[in-house]
Amino acid sequence: MGNHQELSDLKKTIKISARRFEESPYIERTYSPEMVRGVYAGRYFPMSIDEDPIKKYWLLRQKALIFDVPEKPIEISGPDAIPFLEKVLTRKIINKVVSEVEKKAAEIEKK
């Protein structure tokens, strides 16, 4: 089985039922008639929009590039949510939570 990111593989497409998958919320921003879509996490996402992959690679390395990644947001809640996230992520979560609570409190006070 070859590398699925080779240009020749982009021409080997199969039809699948669209009812089983969601569209990425940003797919309209990258839509073109040449778009080749892939499926990941139950969502369609653009794999190729007929662009030069070498040019895109160097754009990513030297400047910036925005990708439509089809991951879905998840909610982590409960009494152990913050300790769990503190172990999983590299940034302190408690500071973010306190900041969000302060913003919400300020919004409520304005009303």
Sequence and secondary structure as in RCSB ss.txt:
>XXXX:A:sequence
MGNHQELSDLKKTIKISARRFEESPYIERTYSPEMVRGVYAGRYFPMSIDEDPIKKYWLLRQKALIFDVPEKPIE
ISGPDAIPFLEKVLTRKIINKVVSEVEKKAAEIEKK
>XXXX:A:secstr
   TTSGGGGG      GGGSEE TTGGGG  TT EEEEETTEEEEEE S  HHHHHHHHHHS            
  STTHHHHHHHHSSS HHHHHHHHHHHHHHHHHH 
